[in-house]
Amino acid sequence: MHIANQAVLTSCSGWLGAVIALGNGAGPFLGGAIVEGATWRWVFWIIPIMTVPTSMVILFFLPLKHRSGDYLAKVKKIDYGGMVLNIASTLLLLIPLSGGGVTYAWGSPFFIACTVTGAVLGVLFVLHQWKLVALPIMPLRLYRAPHCWALYLQTFLIGLAYFGNFFYLPIYFQSVLRYSPLVSGALILPVVITTSFASIASGQYMNRVASYMHCILAGFALWTLGSGLTLLFDRDTGLAVLIVVLIIEGAGIGLTLQPTLVGMYANSRNEDRAVTTGLRNFIRTIGGAFGLVISGVILSNTLSRDLSKRPFVSDTLMAQLTSSTYDLDKFGLSPDQKEEVFDTYMLGLHYIFIFFTVCSGLGLVLTFWVGNTSLKAPKKSDEEEGQPMETQEEPQQQVIQGREVASEGEVFDEKRPMTGEADVERNVHTR
């Protein structure tokens, strides 16, 4: 991505963040409506239904600048080794972690072998990107840019908490507060709408003040405050409290999503903007994957610790509880047993909210290292001072009130009239 005008870049980033937030927030709402009105299988069918027209829009309306050259030669430059090492290391870390303490014991050979192998492949991936490939998918030079290491680490923390919020808040609404799937999806709207408006406001602010750090600082402060207030959620939390807390959290999210990217742009080379954007999206996605897995591990281990030894809890019930409590009535539990299950489930969600608060709090601490590089474009005169003079263009004649006059750099004597072609030619070419 190359946008020469920094003002346009910051404004567009705010609108882009608003669109992304709307898309992420509309998902649970549409999913709840589909599940209530049809069947859960339509949640999967909706993906190709939406991607086909999107692909058509990209194909016919997205302006692309193709580089000429041999297509096969370009394909050979793709970092296939880096992709394989990255995917393998990520999967070997996520798979055992997702079942750690429940499906796989923390000290089991499978868990240890997968974790160690994934860590080793992760180290090999970094070495491969550093020394063995000309066009790496994760150029390490981007981390050496001023302040970018902190911004990338903040992006990972954003992924940990951001995607987890959109996943576990509807579970809390549905499994603990007993709202329907449609209402649970609708309760995400305070976060979504506030995030969208805050993202747009952040773009306008950065455009006017030429600073990204203020938005990041305010955003993580509000996000940490909102996440901390979710610790007040219990089985009887009222709707007004939910909305106020979610608005605060949404404002914090909107003020951090795109300003962190703008900060990366401000501290990186212009020619690295495309790869910077890709690396940022990759890090945030990986953070989201780990955030969801860690949150699931927290919930499943809490349920296993407090309920697995209870006589009324079967393996089938335990497997069901790791996803939701919506079908709890089918297991024939007494009111007291249901109360115990709900209390334990709320405790697990409470621990997850603590995890999200820690993530946003660490992001707030990292703000001290993100810098405050100015977003103002350098003046044109400053850019031209260091450039050597090239061959001068031929001066062009100007016509003012019906007669020819010399352009800049020409010697012209207004007292002597030009009577012939030779005089005109001489005056035009004289320096």
Secondary structure, 3 states (H helix, E strand, C coil): CCCCCHHHHHHHHHHHHHHHHHHHHHHHHHHHHHHHHCCCCHHHHHHHHHHHHHHHHHHHHCCCCCCCCCHHHHHHCCCHHHHHHHHHHHHHHHHHHHCECCCECCCCHHHHHHHHHHHHHHHHHHHHHHHHCCCCCCCCHHHHCCCHHHHHHHHHHHHHHHHHHHHHHHHHHHHHCCCCHHHHHHCCHHHHHHHHHHHHHHHHHHHHHCCCHHHHHHHHHHHHHHHHHHHHCCCCCCHHHHHHHHHHHHHHHHCCHHHHHHHHHHCCCHHHHHHHHHHHHHHHHHHHHHHHHHHHHHHHHHHHHHHCCCCCCCHHHHHHHCCCCCCHHHHCCCHHHHHHHHHHHHHHHHHHHHHHHHHHHHHHHHHHHCCCCCCCCCCHHHHHHCCCCCCCCCCCCEEECCEEECCCCCCCCCCCCCCCHHHHHHHHHCC
